[in-house]
């Protein structure tokens, strides 16, 4: 019987939560948004907003400074899984 292979937990965006409204400050540097994910394969994550790369991490969170507008966020892990 072949050995059982452990599967990585499904990749998910945990921050910001889906459907979140983020109020931007008019203060300089006050618009930091933490992008955090959980699960997935490997350590590296690539973060995209409306299809444009906004950050990369080898583990941990990404701090993103968006301009006003609506965004669709996506995170991709080393195996190509996306959330």
C-alpha distance (Angstrom), angle and dihedral (degrees) to the residues before:
residue distance angle dihedral
X1 . . .
X2 3.85 . .
X3 3.81 118.1 .
X4 3.79 117.0 -95.4
X5 3.79 111.5 -109.4
X6 3.78 118.8 -143.4
X7 3.77 114.1 -126.5
X8 3.77 123.1 -143.3
X9 3.79 117.1 -113.4
X10 3.79 113.5 -98.6
X11 3.81 113.4 -84.5
X12 3.80 112.3 -109.7
X13 3.79 139.5 171.6
X14 3.80 108.7 -121.9
X15 3.82 99.0 173.6
X16 2.90 127.4 71.7
X17 3.79 95.8 23.5
X18 3.79 118.8 -126.3
X19 3.80 111.2 -84.0
X20 3.81 94.4 17.2
X21 3.78 119.8 157.1
X22 3.79 110.9 -145.8
X23 3.77 118.0 -160.3
X24 3.79 111.8 -143.5
X25 3.78 121.1 -142.3
X26 3.77 124.2 -133.1
X27 3.83 88.1 -141.4
X28 3.78 114.6 105.9
X29 3.81 109.7 -99.3
X30 3.78 92.5 6.3
X31 3.80 96.1 117.4
X32 3.79 101.5 80.0
X33 3.81 114.4 143.1
X34 3.79 120.1 -171.5
X35 3.81 114.1 -135.8
X36 3.80 111.4 -157.7
X37 3.76 132.1 174.2
X38 3.79 137.0 -176.1
X39 3.78 134.5 -154.7
X40 3.76 124.5 8.8
X41 3.79 132.5 111.9
X42 3.81 126.6 -59.0
X43 3.79 129.2 -7.1
X44 3.81 103.0 -81.8
X45 3.79 122.4 89.3
X46 3.79 129.9 -178.3
X47 3.82 118.0 -154.9
X48 3.79 123.9 -153.8
X49 3.82 132.3 -172.4
X50 3.80 114.2 -162.4
X51 3.80 88.6 -17.3
X52 3.83 96.7 -52.3
X53 3.79 121.5 113.7
X54 3.82 109.3 -111.8
X55 3.80 100.7 167.8
X56 3.77 149.4 -6.3
X57 3.77 129.3 -154.1
X58 3.77 137.6 -174.1
X59 3.79 89.7 -153.4
X60 3.76 131.0 -28.1
X61 3.77 131.7 42.6
X62 3.81 133.9 -41.8
X63 3.79 123.5 -132.0
X64 3.80 111.5 -142.6
X65 3.81 127.1 -172.9
X66 3.82 106.8 -154.9
X67 3.77 127.5 -170.4
X68 3.80 119.6 -131.1
X69 3.79 113.3 -69.0
X70 3.77 145.1 76.3
X71 3.80 119.5 -62.7
X72 3.78 138.8 -171.8
X73 3.80 109.2 -149.6
X74 3.78 124.9 -153.1
X75 3.79 132.3 179.4
X76 3.82 124.7 -161.7
X77 3.82 126.1 -165.1
X78 3.82 130.6 -151.4
X79 3.80 92.5 -87.7
X80 3.82 92.5 53.4
X81 3.80 95.0 -105.5
X82 3.80 111.9 147.0
X83 3.77 137.2 -161.5
